[in-house]
Amino acid sequence: MKSNVGGIDKILRIVAGLILIVLAATGMVGMWGWIGVVPLVTGLFNFCPVYSMLGMNTCPMKKA
């Protein structure tokens, strides 16, 4: 797996995922809130399968 999630994208995914999980755990939103696991995991692993399918990449280019 090549990293395709970077920088601000990573931070936003982790924060959004944690917020959804906390809201679901406290009962403030329904069971759909557990979908927050997806952005949390993709942010932590720096890899998004949907980005791969679409040919997207938010990681900065590495200098050679």
mmCIF file of the N, C-alpha and C atoms, coordinates in Angstrom:
data_MODEL
# 
_entry.id   MODEL 
# 
loop_
_atom_site.group_PDB 
_atom_site.id 
_atom_site.type_symbol 
_atom_site.label_atom_id 
_atom_site.label_alt_id 
_atom_site.label_comp_id 
_atom_site.label_asym_id 
_atom_site.label_entity_id 
_atom_site.label_seq_id 
_atom_site.pdbx_PDB_ins_code 
_atom_site.Cartn_x 
_atom_site.Cartn_y 
_atom_site.Cartn_z 
_atom_site.occupancy 
_atom_site.B_iso_or_equiv 
_atom_site.pdbx_formal_charge 
_atom_site.auth_seq_id 
_atom_site.auth_comp_id 
_atom_site.auth_asym_id 
_atom_site.auth_atom_id 
_atom_site.pdbx_PDB_model_num 
ATOM 1   N N  . MET A 1 1  ? 0.852   -1.185 0.000  1.00 0.00 ? 1  MET A N  1 
ATOM 2   C CA . MET A 1 1  ? 0.000   0.000  0.000  1.00 0.00 ? 1  MET A CA 1 
ATOM 3   C C  . MET A 1 1  ? 0.890   1.238  0.000  1.00 0.00 ? 1  MET A C  1 
ATOM 4   N N  . LYS A 1 2  ? 0.713   2.031  -1.017 1.00 0.00 ? 2  LYS A N  1 
ATOM 5   C CA . LYS A 1 2  ? 1.442   3.290  -1.110 1.00 0.00 ? 2  LYS A CA 1 
ATOM 6   C C  . LYS A 1 2  ? 0.595   4.390  -0.476 1.00 0.00 ? 2  LYS A C  1 
ATOM 7   N N  . SER A 1 3  ? 1.209   5.208  0.343  1.00 0.00 ? 3  SER A N  1 
ATOM 8   C CA . SER A 1 3  ? 0.477   6.296  1.008  1.00 0.00 ? 3  SER A CA 1 
ATOM 9   C C  . SER A 1 3  ? -0.138  7.233  -0.021 1.00 0.00 ? 3  SER A C  1 
ATOM 10  N N  . ASN A 1 4  ? -1.410  7.577  0.175  1.00 0.00 ? 4  ASN A N  1 
ATOM 11  C CA . ASN A 1 4  ? -2.066  8.531  -0.711 1.00 0.00 ? 4  ASN A CA 1 
ATOM 12  C C  . ASN A 1 4  ? -2.899  9.560  0.054  1.00 0.00 ? 4  ASN A C  1 
ATOM 13  N N  . VAL A 1 5  ? -2.753  9.578  1.377  1.00 0.00 ? 5  VAL A N  1 
ATOM 14  C CA . VAL A 1 5  ? -3.445  10.556 2.223  1.00 0.00 ? 5  VAL A CA 1 
ATOM 15  C C  . VAL A 1 5  ? -2.371  11.309 3.004  1.00 0.00 ? 5  VAL A C  1 
ATOM 16  N N  . GLY A 1 6  ? -2.368  12.613 2.895  1.00 0.00 ? 6  GLY A N  1 
ATOM 17  C CA . GLY A 1 6  ? -1.337  13.364 3.595  1.00 0.00 ? 6  GLY A CA 1 
ATOM 18  C C  . GLY A 1 6  ? -1.823  14.688 4.134  1.00 0.00 ? 6  GLY A C  1 
ATOM 19  N N  . GLY A 1 7  ? -1.024  15.255 5.016  1.00 0.00 ? 7  GLY A N  1 
ATOM 20  C CA . GLY A 1 7  ? -1.220  16.601 5.537  1.00 0.00 ? 7  GLY A CA 1 
ATOM 21  C C  . GLY A 1 7  ? -2.568  16.875 6.161  1.00 0.00 ? 7  GLY A C  1 
ATOM 22  N N  . ILE A 1 8  ? -3.205  17.928 5.661  1.00 0.00 ? 8  ILE A N  1 
ATOM 23  C CA . ILE A 1 8  ? -4.485  18.397 6.189  1.00 0.00 ? 8  ILE A CA 1 
ATOM 24  C C  . ILE A 1 8  ? -5.555  17.316 6.035  1.00 0.00 ? 8  ILE A C  1 
ATOM 25  N N  . ASP A 1 9  ? -5.507  16.597 4.927  1.00 0.00 ? 9  ASP A N  1 
ATOM 26  C CA . ASP A 1 9  ? -6.472  15.523 4.669  1.00 0.00 ? 9  ASP A CA 1 
ATOM 27  C C  . ASP A 1 9  ? -6.431  14.496 5.806  1.00 0.00 ? 9  ASP A C  1 
ATOM 28  N N  . LYS A 1 10 ? -5.233  14.122 6.209  1.00 0.00 ? 10 LYS A N  1 
ATOM 29  C CA . LYS A 1 10 ? -5.057  13.148 7.290  1.00 0.00 ? 10 LYS A CA 1 
ATOM 30  C C  . LYS A 1 10 ? -5.649  13.673 8.600  1.00 0.00 ? 10 LYS A C  1 
ATOM 31  N N  . ILE A 1 11 ? -5.328  14.898 8.943  1.00 0.00 ? 11 ILE A N  1 
ATOM 32  C CA . ILE A 1 11 ? -5.810  15.498 10.190 1.00 0.00 ? 11 ILE A CA 1 
ATOM 33  C C  . ILE A 1 11 ? -7.334  15.583 10.197 1.00 0.00 ? 11 ILE A C  1 
ATOM 34  N N  . LEU A 1 12 ? -7.914  16.042 9.078  1.00 0.00 ? 12 LEU A N  1 
ATOM 35  C CA . LEU A 1 12 ? -9.374  16.157 8.998  1.00 0.00 ? 12 LEU A CA 1 
ATOM 36  C C  . LEU A 1 12 ? -10.059 14.799 9.120  1.00 0.00 ? 12 LEU A C  1 
ATOM 37  N N  . ARG A 1 13 ? -9.488  13.774 8.504  1.00 0.00 ? 13 ARG A N  1 
ATOM 38  C CA . ARG A 1 13 ? -10.064 12.428 8.594  1.00 0.00 ? 13 ARG A CA 1 
ATOM 39  C C  . ARG A 1 13 ? -10.052 11.913 10.035 1.00 0.00 ? 13 ARG A C  1 
ATOM 40  N N  . ILE A 1 14 ? -8.924  12.092 10.712 1.00 0.00 ? 14 ILE A N  1 
ATOM 41  C CA . ILE A 1 14 ? -8.806  11.601 12.091 1.00 0.00 ? 14 ILE A CA 1 
ATOM 42  C C  . ILE A 1 14 ? -9.770  12.340 13.008 1.00 0.00 ? 14 ILE A C  1 
ATOM 43  N N  . VAL A 1 15 ? -9.817  13.662 12.893 1.00 0.00 ? 15 VAL A N  1 
ATOM 44  C CA . VAL A 1 15 ? -10.705 14.459 13.752 1.00 0.00 ? 15 VAL A CA 1 
ATOM 45  C C  . VAL A 1 15 ? -12.171 14.118 13.489 1.00 0.00 ? 15 VAL A C  1 
ATOM 46  N N  . ALA A 1 16 ? -12.556 14.074 12.219 1.00 0.00 ? 16 ALA A N  1 
ATOM 47  C CA . ALA A 1 16 ? -13.952 13.759 11.872 1.00 0.00 ? 16 ALA A CA 1 
ATOM 48  C C  . ALA A 1 16 ? -14.327 12.359 12.351 1.00 0.00 ? 16 ALA A C  1 
ATOM 49  N N  . GLY A 1 17 ? -13.424 11.408 12.168 1.00 0.00 ? 17 GLY A N  1 
ATOM 50  C CA . GLY A 1 17 ? -13.685 10.042 12.618 1.00 0.00 ? 17 GLY A CA 1 
ATOM 51  C C  . GLY A 1 17 ? -13.875 9.968  14.125 1.00 0.00 ? 17 GLY A C  1 
ATOM 52  N N  . LEU A 1 18 ? -12.994 10.624 14.874 1.00 0.00 ? 18 LEU A N  1 
ATOM 53  C CA . LEU A 1 18 ? -13.113 10.612 16.334 1.00 0.00 ? 18 LEU A CA 1 
ATOM 54  C C  . LEU A 1 18 ? -14.402 11.277 16.803 1.00 0.00 ? 18 LEU A C  1 
ATOM 55  N N  . ILE A 1 19 ? -14.761 12.390 16.177 1.00 0.00 ? 19 ILE A N  1 
ATOM 56  C CA . ILE A 1 19 ? -15.994 13.083 16.560 1.00 0.00 ? 19 ILE A CA 1 
ATOM 57  C C  . ILE A 1 19 ? -17.205 12.188 16.330 1.00 0.00 ? 19 ILE A C  1 
ATOM 58  N N  . LEU A 1 20 ? -17.286 11.546 15.166 1.00 0.00 ? 20 LEU A N  1 
ATOM 59  C CA . LEU A 1 20 ? -18.414 10.658 14.879 1.00 0.00 ? 20 LEU A CA 1 
ATOM 60  C C  . LEU A 1 20 ? -18.474 9.482  15.856 1.00 0.00 ? 20 LEU A C  1 
ATOM 61  N N  . ILE A 1 21 ? -17.321 8.911  16.162 1.00 0.00 ? 21 ILE A N  1 
ATOM 62  C CA . ILE A 1 21 ? -17.293 7.770  17.092 1.00 0.00 ? 21 ILE A CA 1 
ATOM 63  C C  . ILE A 1 21 ? -17.750 8.199  18.484 1.00 0.00 ? 21 ILE A C  1 
ATOM 64  N N  . VAL A 1 22 ? -17.272 9.344  18.951 1.00 0.00 ? 22 VAL A N  1 
ATOM 65  C CA . VAL A 1 22 ? -17.680 9.836  20.276 1.00 0.00 ? 22 VAL A CA 1 
ATOM 66  C C  . VAL A 1 22 ? -19.174 10.126 20.302 1.00 0.00 ? 22 VAL A C  1 
ATOM 67  N N  . LEU A 1 23 ? -19.687 10.755 19.255 1.00 0.00 ? 23 LEU A N  1 
ATOM 68  C CA . LEU A 1 23 ? -21.120 11.046 19.196 1.00 0.00 ? 23 LEU A CA 1 
ATOM 69  C C  . LEU A 1 23 ? -21.942 9.755  19.196 1.00 0.00 ? 23 LEU A C  1 
ATOM 70  N N  . ALA A 1 24 ? -21.475 8.749  18.485 1.00 0.00 ? 24 ALA A N  1 
ATOM 71  C CA . ALA A 1 24 ? -22.190 7.460  18.458 1.00 0.00 ? 24 ALA A CA 1 
ATOM 72  C C  . ALA A 1 24 ? -22.110 6.764  19.808 1.00 0.00 ? 24 ALA A C  1 
ATOM 73  N N  . ALA A 1 25 ? -20.940 6.817  20.436 1.00 0.00 ? 25 ALA A N  1 
ATOM 74  C CA . ALA A 1 25 ? -20.751 6.148  21.725 1.00 0.00 ? 25 ALA A CA 1 
ATOM 75  C C  . ALA A 1 25 ? -21.588 6.795  22.830 1.00 0.00 ? 25 ALA A C  1 
ATOM 76  N N  . THR A 1 26 ? -21.813 8.100  22.735 1.00 0.00 ? 26 THR A N  1 
ATOM 77  C CA . THR A 1 26 ? -22.594 8.795  23.758 1.00 0.00 ? 26 THR A CA 1 
ATOM 78  C C  . THR A 1 26 ? -24.087 8.809  23.442 1.00 0.00 ? 26 THR A C  1 
ATOM 79  N N  . GLY A 1 27 ? -24.453 8.281  22.296 1.00 0.00 ? 27 GLY A N  1 
ATOM 80  C CA . GLY A 1 27 ? -25.859 8.204  21.936 1.00 0.00 ? 27 GLY A CA 1 
ATOM 81  C C  . GLY A 1 27 ? -26.429 9.484  21.350 1.00 0.00 ? 27 GLY A C  1 
ATOM 82  N N  . MET A 1 28 ? -25.576 10.429 21.006 1.00 0.00 ? 28 MET A N  1 
ATOM 83  C CA . MET A 1 28 ? -26.063 11.688 20.443 1.00 0.00 ? 28 MET A CA 1 
ATOM 84  C C  . MET A 1 28 ? -26.484 11.539 18.985 1.00 0.00 ? 28 MET A C  1 
ATOM 85  N N  . VAL A 1 29 ? -25.921 10.553 18.310 1.00 0.00 ? 29 VAL A N  1 
ATOM 86  C CA . VAL A 1 29 ? -26.339 10.224 16.940 1.00 0.00 ? 29 VAL A CA 1 
ATOM 87  C C  . VAL A 1 29 ? -26.635 8.730  16.916 1.00 0.00 ? 29 VAL A C  1 
ATOM 88  N N  . GLY A 1 30 ? -27.269 8.281  15.871 1.00 0.00 ? 30 GLY A N  1 
ATOM 89  C CA . GLY A 1 30 ? -27.623 6.874  15.768 1.00 0.00 ? 30 GLY A CA 1 
ATOM 90  C C  . GLY A 1 30 ? -26.413 5.994  15.468 1.00 0.00 ? 30 GLY A C  1 
ATOM 91  N N  . MET A 1 31 ? -26.712 4.767  15.116 1.00 0.00 ? 31 MET A N  1 
ATOM 92  C CA . MET A 1 31 ? -25.669 3.792  14.808 1.00 0.00 ? 31 MET A CA 1 
ATOM 93  C C  . MET A 1 31 ? -24.811 4.210  13.628 1.00 0.00 ? 31 MET A C  1 
ATOM 94  N N  . TRP A 1 32 ? -25.340 5.059  12.742 1.00 0.00 ? 32 TRP A N  1 
ATOM 95  C CA . TRP A 1 32 ? -24.571 5.492  11.575 1.00 0.00 ? 32 TRP A CA 1 
ATOM 96  C C  . TRP A 1 32 ? -23.293 6.221  11.986 1.00 0.00 ? 32 TRP A C  1 
ATOM 97  N N  . GLY A 1 33 ? -23.239 6.732  13.192 1.00 0.00 ? 33 GLY A N  1 
ATOM 98  C CA . GLY A 1 33 ? -22.056 7.446  13.665 1.00 0.00 ? 33 GLY A CA 1 
ATOM 99  C C  . GLY A 1 33 ? -20.815 6.578  13.724 1.00 0.00 ? 33 GLY A C  1 
ATOM 100 N N  . TRP A 1 34 ? -21.009 5.266  13.821 1.00 0.00 ? 34 TRP A N  1 
ATOM 101 C CA . TRP A 1 34 ? -19.869 4.353  13.864 1.00 0.00 ? 34 TRP A CA 1 
ATOM 102 C C  . TRP A 1 34 ? -19.145 4.291  12.527 1.00 0.00 ? 34 TRP A C  1 
ATOM 103 N N  . ILE A 1 35 ? -19.725 4.888  11.483 1.00 0.00 ? 35 ILE A N  1 
ATOM 104 C CA . ILE A 1 35 ? -19.041 4.972  10.196 1.00 0.00 ? 35 ILE A CA 1 
ATOM 105 C C  . ILE A 1 35 ? -17.765 5.811  10.338 1.00 0.00 ? 35 ILE A C  1 
ATOM 106 N N  . GLY A 1 36 ? -17.651 6.531  11.439 1.00 0.00 ? 36 GLY A N  1 
ATOM 107 C CA . GLY A 1 36 ? -16.448 7.321  11.723 1.00 0.00 ? 36 GLY A CA 1 
ATOM 108 C C  . GLY A 1 36 ? -15.193 6.482  11.816 1.00 0.00 ? 36 GLY A C  1 
ATOM 109 N N  . VAL A 1 37 ? -15.353 5.172  11.958 1.00 0.00 ? 37 VAL A N  1 
ATOM 110 C CA . VAL A 1 37 ? -14.195 4.277  11.985 1.00 0.00 ? 37 VAL A CA 1 
ATOM 111 C C  . VAL A 1 37 ? -13.461 4.337  10.641 1.00 0.00 ? 37 VAL A C  1 
ATOM 112 N N  . VAL A 1 38 ? -14.188 4.501  9.563  1.00 0.00 ? 38 VAL A N  1 
ATOM 113 C CA . VAL A 1 38 ? -13.580 4.509  8.225  1.00 0.00 ? 38 VAL A CA 1 
ATOM 114 C C  . VAL A 1 38 ? -12.617 5.678  8.042  1.00 0.00 ? 38 VAL A C  1 
ATOM 115 N N  . PRO A 1 39 ? -13.041 6.935  8.255  1.00 0.00 ? 39 PRO A N  1 
ATOM 116 C CA . PRO A 1 39 ? -12.064 8.016  8.090  1.00 0.00 ? 39 PRO A CA 1 
ATOM 117 C C  . PRO A 1 39 ? -10.937 7.956  9.121  1.00 0.00 ? 39 PRO A C  1 
ATOM 118 N N  . LEU A 1 40 ? -11.231 7.457  10.316 1.00 0.00 ? 40 LEU A N  1 
ATOM 119 C CA . LEU A 1 40 ? -10.191 7.337  11.328 1.00 0.00 ? 40 LEU A CA 1 
ATOM 120 C C  . LEU A 1 40 ? -9.100  6.372  10.862 1.00 0.00 ? 40 LEU A C  1 
ATOM 121 N N  . VAL A 1 41 ? -9.492  5.216  10.387 1.00 0.00 ? 41 VAL A N  1 
ATOM 122 C CA . VAL A 1 41 ? -8.522  4.211  9.940  1.00 0.00 ? 41 VAL A CA 1 
ATOM 123 C C  . VAL A 1 41 ? -7.759  4.690  8.702  1.00 0.00 ? 41 VAL A C  1 
ATOM 124 N N  . THR A 1 42 ? -8.453  5.289  7.741  1.00 0.00 ? 42 THR A N  1 
ATOM 125 C CA . THR A 1 42 ? -7.757  5.760  6.542  1.00 0.00 ? 42 THR A CA 1 
ATOM 126 C C  . THR A 1 42 ? -6.779  6.887  6.886  1.00 0.00 ? 42 THR A C  1 
ATOM 127 N N  . GLY A 1 43 ? -7.122  7.704  7.866  1.00 0.00 ? 43 GLY A N  1 
ATOM 128 C CA . GLY A 1 43 ? -6.202  8.756  8.299  1.00 0.00 ? 43 GLY A CA 1 
ATOM 129 C C  . GLY A 1 43 ? -4.998  8.197  9.028  1.00 0.00 ? 43 GLY A C  1 
ATOM 130 N N  . LEU A 1 44 ? -5.214  7.202  9.865  1.00 0.00 ? 44 LEU A N  1 
ATOM 131 C CA . LEU A 1 44 ? -4.108  6.614  10.621 1.00 0.00 ? 44 LEU A CA 1 
ATOM 132 C C  . LEU A 1 44 ? -3.147  5.817  9.735  1.00 0.00 ? 44 LEU A C  1 
ATOM 133 N N  . PHE A 1 45 ? -3.676  5.158  8.717  1.00 0.00 ? 45 PHE A N  1 
ATOM 134 C CA . PHE A 1 45 ? -2.841  4.342  7.839  1.00 0.00 ? 45 PHE A CA 1 
ATOM 135 C C  . PHE A 1 45 ? -2.346  5.094  6.601  1.00 0.00 ? 45 PHE A C  1 
ATOM 136 N N  . ASN A 1 46 ? -2.743  6.358  6.435  1.00 0.00 ? 46 ASN A N  1 
ATOM 137 C CA . ASN A 1 46 ? -2.327  7.179  5.287  1.00 0.00 ? 46 ASN A CA 1 
ATOM 138 C C  . ASN A 1 46 ? -2.687  6.533  3.951  1.00 0.00 ? 46 ASN A C  1 
ATOM 139 N N  . PHE A 1 47 ? -3.752  5.761  3.923  1.00 0.00 ? 47 PHE A N  1 
ATOM 140 C CA . PHE A 1 47 ? -4.149  5.092  2.686  1.00 0.00 ? 47 PHE A CA 1 
ATOM 141 C C  . PHE A 1 47 ? -5.667  5.075  2.572  1.00 0.00 ? 47 PHE A C  1 
ATOM 142 N N  . CYS A 1 48 ? -6.157  5.497  1.406  1.00 0.00 ? 48 CYS A N  1 
ATOM 143 C CA . CYS A 1 48 ? -7.579  5.474  1.131  1.00 0.00 ? 48 CYS A CA 1 
ATOM 144 C C  . CYS A 1 48 ? -7.818  4.673  -0.148 1.00 0.00 ? 48 CYS A C  1 
ATOM 145 N N  . PRO A 1 49 ? -8.531  3.543  -0.066 1.00 0.00 ? 49 PRO A N  1 
ATOM 146 C CA . PRO A 1 49 ? -8.769  2.734  -1.257 1.00 0.00 ? 49 PRO A CA 1 
ATOM 147 C C  . PRO A 1 49 ? -9.547  3.482  -2.344 1.00 0.00 ? 49 PRO A C  1 
ATOM 148 N N  . VAL A 1 50 ? -10.445 4.371  -1.950 1.00 0.00 ? 50 VAL A N  1 
ATOM 149 C CA . VAL A 1 50 ? -11.215 5.139  -2.938 1.00 0.00 ? 50 VAL A CA 1 
ATOM 150 C C  . VAL A 1 50 ? -10.279 6.075  -3.712 1.00 0.00 ? 50 VAL A C  1 
ATOM 151 N N  . TYR A 1 51 ? -9.335  6.697  -3.023 1.00 0.00 ? 51 TYR A N  1 
ATOM 152 C CA . TYR A 1 51 ? -8.354  7.546  -3.699 1.00 0.00 ? 51 TYR A CA 1 
ATOM 153 C C  . TYR A 1 51 ? -7.580  6.731  -4.728 1.00 0.00 ? 51 TYR A C  1 
ATOM 154 N N  . SER A 1 52 ? -7.209  5.500  -4.380 1.00 0.00 ? 52 SER A N  1 
ATOM 155 C CA . SER A 1 52 ? -6.475  4.643  -5.317 1.00 0.00 ? 52 SER A CA 1 
ATOM 156 C C  . SER A 1 52 ? -7.299  4.364  -6.560 1.00 0.00 ? 52 SER A C  1 
ATOM 157 N N  . MET A 1 53 ? -8.583  4.059  -6.376 1.00 0.00 ? 53 MET A N  1 
ATOM 158 C CA . MET A 1 53 ? -9.447  3.765  -7.522 1.00 0.00 ? 53 MET A CA 1 
ATOM 159 C C  . MET A 1 53 ? -9.620  4.982  -8.428 1.00 0.00 ? 53 MET A C  1 
ATOM 160 N N  . LEU A 1 54 ? -9.634  6.178  -7.824 1.00 0.00 ? 54 LEU A N  1 
ATOM 161 C CA . LEU A 1 54 ? -9.825  7.405  -8.590 1.00 0.00 ? 54 LEU A CA 1 
ATOM 162 C C  . LEU A 1 54 ? -8.517  8.035  -9.054 1.00 0.00 ? 54 LEU A C  1 
ATOM 163 N N  . GLY A 1 55 ? -7.396  7.460  -8.647 1.00 0.00 ? 55 GLY A N  1 
ATOM 164 C CA . GLY A 1 55 ? -6.094  7.996  -9.032 1.00 0.00 ? 55 GLY A CA 1 
ATOM 165 C C  . GLY A 1 55 ? -5.733  9.283  -8.313 1.00 0.00 ? 55 GLY A C  1 
ATOM 166 N N  . MET A 1 56 ? -6.293  9.486  -7.128 1.00 0.00 ? 56 MET A N  1 
ATOM 167 C CA . MET A 1 56 ? -6.026  10.706 -6.367 1.00 0.00 ? 56 MET A CA 1 
ATOM 168 C C  . MET A 1 56 ? -4.901  10.472 -5.369 1.00 0.00 ? 56 MET A C  1 
ATOM 169 N N  . ASN A 1 57 ? -4.252  11.571 -4.969 1.00 0.00 ? 57 ASN A N  1 
ATOM 170 C CA . ASN A 1 57 ? -3.168  11.494 -3.995 1.00 0.00 ? 57 ASN A CA 1 
ATOM 171 C C  . ASN A 1 57 ? -3.011  12.871 -3.360 1.00 0.00 ? 57 ASN A C  1 
ATOM 172 N N  . THR A 1 58 ? -3.093  12.948 -2.027 1.00 0.00 ? 58 THR A N  1 
ATOM 173 C CA . THR A 1 58 ? -2.911  14.230 -1.348 1.00 0.00 ? 58 THR A CA 1 
ATOM 174 C C  . THR A 1 58 ? -1.585  14.287 -0.612 1.00 0.00 ? 58 THR A C  1 
ATOM 175 N N  . CYS A 1 59 ? -0.750  13.258 -0.781 1.00 0.00 ? 59 CYS A N  1 
ATOM 176 C CA . CYS A 1 59 ? 0.588   13.260 -0.175 1.00 0.00 ? 59 CYS A CA 1 
ATOM 177 C C  . CYS A 1 59 ? 1.484   14.195 -0.972 1.00 0.00 ? 59 CYS A C  1 
ATOM 178 N N  . PRO A 1 60 ? 2.355   14.920 -0.266 1.00 0.00 ? 60 PRO A N  1 
ATOM 179 C CA . PRO A 1 60 ? 3.293   15.775 -0.991 1.00 0.00 ? 60 PRO A CA 1 
ATOM 180 C C  . PRO A 1 60 ? 4.282   14.918 -1.789 1.00 0.00 ? 60 PRO A C  1 
ATOM 181 N N  . MET A 1 61 ? 4.750   15.466 -2.885 1.00 0.00 ? 61 MET A N  1 
ATOM 182 C CA . MET A 1 61 ? 5.734   14.761 -3.715 1.00 0.00 ? 61 MET A CA 1 
ATOM 183 C C  . MET A 1 61 ? 7.064   14.686 -2.967 1.00 0.00 ? 61 MET A C  1 
ATOM 184 N N  . LYS A 1 62 ? 7.691   13.516 -3.002 1.00 0.00 ? 62 LYS A N  1 
ATOM 185 C CA . LYS A 1 62 ? 9.011   13.369 -2.365 1.00 0.00 ? 62 LYS A CA 1 
ATOM 186 C C  . LYS A 1 62 ? 10.077  13.830 -3.333 1.00 0.00 ? 62 LYS A C  1 
ATOM 187 N N  . LYS A 1 63 ? 11.032  14.591 -2.809 1.00 0.00 ? 63 LYS A N  1 
ATOM 188 C CA . LYS A 1 63 ? 12.129  15.101 -3.655 1.00 0.00 ? 63 LYS A CA 1 
ATOM 189 C C  . LYS A 1 63 ? 13.134  13.988 -3.900 1.00 0.00 ? 63 LYS A C  1 
ATOM 190 N N  . ALA A 1 64 ? 13.601  13.916 -5.127 1.00 0.00 ? 64 ALA A N  1 
ATOM 191 C CA . ALA A 1 64 ? 14.569  12.859 -5.485 1.00 0.00 ? 64 ALA A CA 1 
ATOM 192 C C  . ALA A 1 64 ? 15.983  13.289 -5.229 1.00 0.00 ? 64 ALA A C  1 
# 
